[in-house]
Amino acid sequence: MNLVLGTRIALYVQLALGIAQSPGVANDVPGLLHTHRTLAFIIPVLAFLAFGVRPGIPQTTVRTLARFAPLVALLVGLTNWVGFKMMGAIPVEAYWSIMIVHFVWGIAVVAFAEMAAGQASRATRGLQPGAVIDGK
């Protein structure tokens, strides 16, 4: 579970750094961009390890999404960075569209990780999916 917690924390830091890079926030601080890019390569590895097949934890669609969705976010971000910044092949309008997709998918990745962590927690406590917890 420590790997899952580390992945979740890294995802929230990544999301905060991504928001901070938005125009008009703190986008001219070079350390933010470098940290965001570094975490972009670390998080897919963490997620792959954290949400892998474990005995006693059902391998649901949400766990599979939590495992592989960060890789999709990385690929979309790389497409945008390489296509616009490096090669100048992507026009500005497409750049913003891809950035919005990247941002929304990043939020979805956090949601997948949270749902998968909750499923794993319930499975390790012996509760069935959808079970009532503490009478609520």
C-alpha distance (Angstrom), angle and dihedral (degrees) to the residues before:
residue distance angle dihedral
M1 . . .
N2 3.81 . .
L3 3.80 90.3 .
V4 3.80 89.9 51.8
L5 3.80 91.0 50.6
G6 3.81 91.0 48.1
T7 3.79 90.2 51.0
R8 3.79 91.9 49.5
I9 3.81 92.5 49.5
A10 3.81 91.4 47.4
L11 3.81 90.0 50.7
Y12 3.80 92.7 52.7
V13 3.81 91.4 47.4
Q14 3.81 89.0 48.6
L15 3.80 91.3 50.3
A16 3.82 91.5 49.2
L17 3.81 91.2 48.8
G18 3.80 90.8 48.8
I19 3.79 91.5 51.5
A20 3.80 90.7 46.6
Q21 3.81 89.3 56.5
S22 3.79 91.3 58.3
P23 3.79 113.9 117.1
G24 3.78 111.6 -83.7
V25 3.81 96.1 15.9
A26 3.82 111.2 79.0
N27 3.78 102.2 -48.7
D28 3.81 95.0 136.8
V29 3.82 94.9 62.2
P30 3.82 104.0 102.9
G31 3.80 95.4 -159.4
L32 3.80 91.5 63.0
L33 3.77 93.3 56.9
H34 3.80 93.8 46.6
T35 3.79 92.2 48.3
H36 3.81 90.7 47.6
R37 3.80 90.9 51.4
T38 3.80 93.1 46.3
L39 3.80 92.7 50.5
A40 3.81 88.8 46.8
F41 3.80 88.7 68.4
I42 3.82 96.1 39.7
I43 3.82 99.1 48.4
P44 3.84 97.5 61.4
V45 3.81 89.2 53.7
L46 3.81 91.8 47.6
A47 3.80 91.9 47.3
F48 3.80 92.5 47.3
L49 3.81 90.3 53.9
A50 3.80 97.4 37.9
F51 3.80 97.8 49.5
G52 3.77 98.9 37.1
V53 3.78 125.7 122.5
R54 3.80 110.7 -59.7
P55 3.79 128.7 178.4
G56 3.79 111.6 -105.7
I57 3.80 94.3 17.7
P58 3.81 115.4 96.5
Q59 3.80 114.4 -126.5
T60 3.80 98.7 -126.9
T61 3.78 129.8 174.6
V62 3.79 89.8 -101.5
R63 3.82 91.5 55.5
T64 3.79 90.2 49.2
L65 3.81 90.5 49.7
A66 3.80 90.7 47.6
R67 3.79 88.3 51.3
F68 3.81 99.1 49.0
A69 3.83 106.6 21.4
P70 3.84 94.2 83.5
L71 3.80 87.9 60.7
V72 3.81 89.7 56.6
A73 3.82 90.5 50.5
L74 3.81 89.1 50.3
L75 3.80 92.4 50.5
V76 3.82 93.0 48.0
G77 3.81 90.6 48.5
L78 3.80 91.9 47.9
T79 3.79 91.1 48.3
N80 3.77 89.9 54.2
W81 3.79 95.3 43.9
V82 3.79 96.7 45.7
G83 3.80 95.6 39.1
F84 3.79 97.4 47.0
K85 3.78 108.3 23.4
M86 3.79 101.6 32.1
M87 3.80 105.8 31.6
G88 3.79 103.6 16.9
A89 3.81 87.4 -136.0
I90 3.81 96.5 127.6
P91 3.83 117.0 72.1
V92 3.80 118.7 -129.7
E93 3.82 93.3 -105.8
A94 3.81 91.5 55.3
Y95 3.80 90.1 44.5
W96 3.80 91.6 59.8
S97 3.80 92.4 44.6
I98 3.78 91.6 52.1
M99 3.82 91.0 46.1
I100 3.80 90.6 54.1
V101 3.81 90.6 49.9
H102 3.82 89.0 47.9
F103 3.81 91.8 50.0
V104 3.82 95.5 46.4
W105 3.80 91.3 45.5
G106 3.83 89.0 49.9
I107 3.80 89.9 56.1
A108 3.82 89.0 48.1
V109 3.81 90.0 52.0
V110 3.81 89.9 55.9
A111 3.81 89.4 49.4
F112 3.82 92.4 49.5
A113 3.80 90.7 50.2
E114 3.80 92.3 49.0
M115 3.81 92.6 48.5
A116 3.80 92.0 46.7
A117 3.80 91.3 48.6
G118 3.80 89.8 51.2
Q119 3.79 91.9 49.5
A120 3.79 90.8 49.7
S121 3.79 91.5 48.2
R122 3.80 91.9 50.9
A123 3.80 91.7 45.6
T124 3.80 92.8 52.1
R125 3.80 90.4 49.7
G126 3.80 89.8 51.1
L127 3.79 97.4 -112.3
Q128 3.77 122.2 140.6
P129 3.82 119.9 -125.2
G130 3.78 109.2 -84.8
A131 3.80 93.3 19.0
V132 3.79 119.0 151.6
I133 3.80 111.3 -107.5
D134 3.82 121.2 -154.7
G135 3.80 93.2 -11.9
K136 3.81 93.9 -65.7
